[in-house]
Amino acid sequence: MTGEMIQTKAKEFLQKTYGDANSEFNFSIGWLERFKARHVIKSYRRFGESGSIVIENIEDALPQIKAKLENFDRKNIYNMDETDLFYRLQILFASLMLK
């Protein structure tokens, strides 16, 4: 369940409960974070490698990578890490309610 889903459901509940009386209520990111804290809802990454990277290593390697890429036409450069089958893409983050 994403934060956006929680905010959408909260808006629906507000509308069903109070009608248009509270239409100016803002379900902001701050509201969402406090809601998750009150109800002990934690977000975690379901899969992926991005949590295991070291930023300094990337920053050190970027000049070397850019130098190698200069030998190729831009149309022949692909990022294979980002070319998955997006129609099969699953939600990367999930929320878990702990009690």
N, C-alpha and C positions, 0 to 999 in steps of 0.2 A: 504494500500500500504506500503510495507516495504522499508527500505533503500536500500536493495539489488536490489529490483525492479527498484527503481529510478536510481541507478548506471547502471544497465543493459540497460535501455532505453536511458540513456545519451550516453553510448558507441555506441548504435545503431545509434542515431542521428549524432554523430560525424563521424561515418563510412559513413553514407549516404551523409553527407554534404561535408566532406573533403577527403573521401577515406582513403588511407593508409598514407597520409601525416602526420597525427598526431597520429600514432599508439602507440607512447610512452607516450601519455597523461595518467596520473594516476588519476582515480576516487577514491581517498582515502576516508577514514572516515572524514578527515578534509574537503575535498572538499564537501562531502555530507552535513556536518553540516553547512558550509557556504551557500550552495545552499538552504537548508531548511530555514536558517535565512533570506536570500535575498527574498525568495518567501513566507515568513510567513507560513511555514508548520510546524505544531506541531505534536508530537507523543503523544499518550495517550494509556493507558492500557484499553482494551475493557472490560475485566472482570477478576475476580480472587481476591484472598484474600491476596496475597503477599505484597501488599502495606500497609496493616493494622497491620503488625507484629511489635513487639518490640524485637530487637536483644538481649537486655540484658536478657529478660525473657527466650529466647531460650538458651542462654549460661548458665543460672542458672539451667535449667531443664535437659540439656544434660547428666550430670553425673548420675542423677536418672534414666533416660531412658536407658542409657548404662548398668547400674546395673541390671535393670529388664530384659533386652535383653540377659544377660549372662545365664539366665535359659532356653533359647531356642536354638535349633540347628539353624545354619545360614540359612539352607534351608527352615525353617519354619517362617522366618521373611519377611513380606511384607510391602511395603509402599503403602497403599491404596490411598493416595492422588495422586500418580503418575500413577495409573493403569487405567486411563480412556480408553475409546474406541478411540484410536489414529487415526483410519481411519475417524473419525468424527471430529477430532480436527480442530478448527477454528484458524485463525490468532489471536494471543493475543494482538498485537499492531497494531494500524492503524495510518495513517497520515492524518491530516486535514489541508486544505489550508484556511487560514483566510484572508479576505480582506474586 
